[in-house]
Structure formats: structure tokens, C-alpha cells
Amino acid sequence: AQSVTQPDIHITVSEGASLELRCNYSYGATPYLFWYVQSPGQGLQLLLKYFSGDTLVQGIKGFEAEFKRSQSSFNLRKPSVHWSDAAEYFCAVVPPGGAQKLVFGQGTRLTINP
Amino acid sequence: DAMVIQNPRYQVTQFGKPVTLSCSQTLNHNVMYWYQQKSSQAPKLLFHYYDKDFNNEADTPDNFQSRRPNTSFCFLDIRSPGLGDAAMYLCATSRGGTGGETQYFGPGTRLLVL
């Protein structure tokens, strides 16, 4: 079935440590790829997106993501997390031919230890 | 600043009492979306408007309706709220086009059904 998967429901890292959040998709062709962040009780904010071209994408707040076609993955990374990065992170895709429809992964909740 | 505004931020209603949630945008975007997000879950698309064209998701209950009187405003009507409709409701907008356009989210309205 066509889907977006975030394998990790909850991740805890220490402040200052590096972070990688995983995202895999299963579509016949490469979809448009997005990462959103949601702070508690808030709406979603776009961190970055990939449509084509350079497979390493830079986003806001020091985040980056790497598209790997061979692994059908679009993992989000940050070299050094801050306590303010604690939030829910959603990987999302617009499927091939999906026009306006955004399909979300299940989300990964990030906790930061001081 | 151009933005997506949702009112109210918190709404309390009674079981079976109709309720309307409001969304407005200053981005002049063609597409407006309504998502339902239950606790610890990903947002689920209910429907969207592309200009005046209404697009309902196949699994959206008939209890949920929407109106878009003009480009700037879109409303979500819940005709007879049940306890299971308690959730965060997110409005989003995008420019539209062939696909892959970024969706911009409002802060959400949290609905409580008593």
C-alpha cells in the first residue's frame, strides 16, 4: 500500500546531541516530500521540502534533510539540538498525481533532556 | 504579516449542538483545507476547496460540512457533534497548481464536546 512511515514514535536526545528522524515512503514514483514541526497546542510549521535537484535540503532552525531514492527515505537531521526543538515532527508527501493532497506520517515526538 | 487565522482557538460545545469553526487567510491562496487531528495522531484531511470547487474526502462523515463564501474565508460546520469529534481542527492554505505546493497552517481550534 502507498504510505508514509515514521518508524520512531518517540525519541529522546540530550541537549547538544545530534538528531536524526527517519521517514520512508512507498510510492511508485518520487513524491513531493516535506517535514513539518508542531509545538504543543499549535499548528504545523514547514521546516523544509524536496521536489527535485540537490538531495540535501537545508531548512529553517538549523535542520536539514537528505533524500535517498534507493532507500525511499527522507530523513531529517540536526547537528546539535536545543531544548526548544522539543515538539512533534511530521514527515509528509504529496503523492505522484496527488495534486493538492498532503499525506502525513504518524509523527515522531521529540523530547530533549537537559 | 500574511497568515492563516483560526477563530476561536478553543471551542466548547454540547453533544448534538451545531458548531462552526472559522478560518481566514491573508495569503490570497486558491486552496483552503480542513484537517482533523486527534490526540497523538497525524492530521487527517477532511476536505478542501480549490477556489469555489469543493473536494470531499471519501471517508469524511456527512456530519462535517464546509463553506467558502469568498477567497479569504472558509468555515467548518459540524452539524451534530459527537464525543468522538473532540479534536484539534487545523485550517491550511496553498497556492494550488499542479502539486507540491507548500501548505501553510493556522494555529488550530481545539474543540471540546461535552
Contacts between the chains, C-beta under 8 A, distances in Angstrom:
chain1	res1	chain2	res2	distance
A	32	B	99	6.5
A	32	B	100	3.5
A	34	B	102	7.4
A	36	B	105	7.7
A	41	B	88	8.0
A	41	B	108	7.6
A	41	B	110	7.2
A	42	B	107	5.7
A	42	B	108	7.0
A	43	B	4	7.6
A	43	B	6	7.9
A	43	B	90	5.8
A	43	B	105	3.9
A	43	B	106	5.2
A	43	B	107	4.6
A	43	B	108	5.1
A	44	B	43	7.2
A	44	B	90	7.0
A	44	B	92	7.8
A	44	B	105	4.3
A	45	B	105	7.3
A	46	B	102	5.7
A	46	B	103	7.8
A	46	B	104	7.5
A	49	B	100	7.8
A	49	B	102	6.3
A	51	B	100	5.5
A	90	B	42	6.1
A	90	B	43	7.7
A	94	B	99	5.3
A	94	B	100	5.1
A	97	B	99	7.6
A	98	B	99	6.3
A	99	B	98	7.1
A	99	B	99	4.9
A	100	B	31	5.5
A	100	B	33	7.7
A	100	B	48	5.9
A	100	B	50	6.5
A	100	B	55	7.6
A	100	B	94	6.7
A	100	B	96	6.7
A	100	B	99	7.1
A	100	B	101	7.5
A	101	B	45	6.5
A	101	B	48	8.0
A	102	B	33	7.9
A	102	B	45	7.1
A	102	B	103	5.7
A	104	B	42	3.9
A	104	B	43	5.7
A	105	B	42	6.5
A	106	B	41	7.6
A	106	B	42	5.6
A	107	B	40	7.8
A	107	B	41	7.6
A	107	B	42	5.4
A	109	B	40	7.9
